[in-house]
């Protein structure tokens, strides 16, 4: 099954986060605003709300982005910033904790998700993890 997420400028941050985690249940996205590089201010009295459309932060007309399973974390973070002018970080589940993927940013989303699933199963006492058939991206081996 191919996993793809099409992100449109009108999609809210919350929608993007939920759809991403639906496709990759052991990964999550967190959005950050870099005020030095983004001259737009948030609406009066609002935080980085999950209700804001992702296209709100662009300096020009934003285009759609397609995220797919063979993309690396670095590619995802870069393309979202390039298209929507908002920083994003990918986190991987490890038991009950979430790990930043900065050190493993060259791993594909599919492999990151599998690692999160395997680690979580192991940490929960279930040592029988399914064997991973990595058919797309072998660059992390």
C-alpha positions as CSV (number, residue, x, y, z in Angstrom):
1,X,0.0,0.0,0.0
2,X,1.4,3.4,-1.0
3,X,1.1,6.0,1.6
4,X,0.6,9.6,0.4
5,X,-0.5,12.8,2.0
6,X,-1.6,15.7,-0.2
7,X,-1.3,19.0,1.7
8,X,-3.2,21.9,0.3
9,X,-2.7,25.6,1.5
10,X,-6.3,25.6,2.9
11,X,-5.7,22.5,5.1
12,X,-5.4,23.4,8.8
13,X,-2.4,22.5,10.9
14,X,-4.6,20.1,12.9
15,X,-5.8,18.4,9.7
16,X,-2.3,17.9,8.5
17,X,-1.1,16.6,11.8
18,X,-4.0,14.1,12.1
19,X,-3.7,12.9,8.5
20,X,0.0,12.4,8.9
21,X,-0.4,10.3,12.0
22,X,-3.2,8.3,10.4
23,X,-0.7,7.3,7.6
24,X,2.2,6.9,10.0
25,X,0.8,5.9,13.4
26,X,4.2,5.9,15.1
27,X,5.2,9.3,13.9
28,X,3.9,12.8,14.5
29,X,4.4,16.3,13.2
30,X,4.8,19.5,15.3
31,X,4.7,22.9,13.7
32,X,6.9,25.8,14.8
33,X,7.0,29.4,13.8
34,X,10.3,31.1,13.2
35,X,9.7,34.8,13.7
36,X,13.0,35.8,12.3
37,X,12.3,34.4,8.9
38,X,8.5,34.9,8.9
39,X,7.4,38.5,8.9
40,X,3.7,37.5,9.3
41,X,2.3,37.8,12.8
42,X,-0.3,35.5,14.2
43,X,-3.8,36.9,14.7
44,X,-4.1,39.0,17.9
45,X,-4.2,36.8,21.0
46,X,-3.7,33.5,19.2
47,X,-1.0,30.9,19.5
48,X,0.2,28.6,16.7
49,X,-3.3,27.3,16.4
50,X,-4.2,23.9,14.8
51,X,-7.2,25.8,13.3
52,X,-5.0,28.0,11.1
53,X,-4.6,27.0,7.5
54,X,-1.0,25.9,6.6
55,X,-1.1,28.4,3.7
56,X,-1.5,31.3,6.2
57,X,2.3,31.5,6.7
58,X,3.4,31.8,3.1
59,X,5.1,34.9,1.7
60,X,3.7,34.2,-1.7
61,X,1.1,31.9,-3.2
62,X,1.5,28.4,-1.8
63,X,1.2,25.3,-3.9
64,X,0.3,21.8,-2.8
65,X,2.8,19.4,-1.3
66,X,2.6,15.6,-1.6
67,X,4.3,13.7,1.2
68,X,4.9,10.0,0.6
69,X,6.4,7.0,2.5
70,X,9.8,7.0,0.7
71,X,10.6,10.6,1.6
72,X,13.1,11.2,4.3
73,X,12.4,13.3,7.4
74,X,14.8,15.9,6.1
75,X,12.9,16.1,2.8
76,X,9.6,16.5,4.5
77,X,10.8,19.2,6.8
78,X,12.5,21.1,4.0
79,X,9.6,20.9,1.5
80,X,7.0,22.1,4.1
81,X,9.2,25.0,5.0
82,X,10.0,25.8,1.4
83,X,6.3,25.8,0.3
84,X,4.5,27.0,3.4
85,X,7.2,29.0,5.3
86,X,6.5,27.1,8.5
87,X,8.9,24.9,10.4
88,X,7.9,21.3,11.1
89,X,9.6,18.5,13.1
90,X,8.9,14.8,12.8
91,X,8.9,12.8,16.0
92,X,9.0,9.0,16.4
93,X,7.3,7.0,19.1
94,X,9.5,5.1,21.5
95,X,7.2,3.3,24.0
96,X,5.4,6.2,25.7
97,X,7.9,8.8,24.7
98,X,8.4,10.8,21.5
99,X,12.0,11.1,20.0
100,X,13.1,13.9,17.7
101,X,14.3,12.4,14.5
102,X,17.2,14.8,13.9
103,X,19.9,12.1,14.0
104,X,17.9,9.8,11.8
105,X,16.6,12.4,9.4
106,X,18.0,10.5,6.4
107,X,15.6,7.5,7.1
108,X,12.4,7.3,5.1
109,X,9.1,7.9,6.8
110,X,8.2,4.3,6.3
111,X,11.3,3.1,8.0
112,X,11.0,5.6,10.8
113,X,7.4,4.4,11.4
114,X,8.5,0.8,11.4
115,X,11.3,1.6,13.9
116,X,8.7,3.4,16.1
117,X,6.4,0.4,16.0
118,X,9.2,-2.1,16.7
119,X,10.7,-0.1,19.5
120,X,7.2,0.4,21.1
121,X,6.4,-3.3,20.9
122,X,9.7,-4.2,22.4
123,X,9.4,-1.7,25.2
124,X,5.9,-2.9,26.0
125,X,7.2,-6.5,26.4
126,X,6.1,-7.8,23.1
127,X,9.4,-9.0,21.6
128,X,7.6,-10.6,18.6
129,X,7.9,-7.8,16.0
130,X,7.0,-8.4,12.4
131,X,9.9,-8.5,10.0
132,X,10.2,-5.3,8.0
133,X,10.3,-5.7,4.3
134,X,11.9,-2.5,3.2
135,X,11.0,-2.4,-0.5
136,X,11.5,1.2,-1.4
137,X,14.4,2.9,0.4
138,X,17.6,1.1,1.2
139,X,19.7,4.2,1.6
140,X,19.6,3.9,5.4
141,X,21.2,0.4,5.6
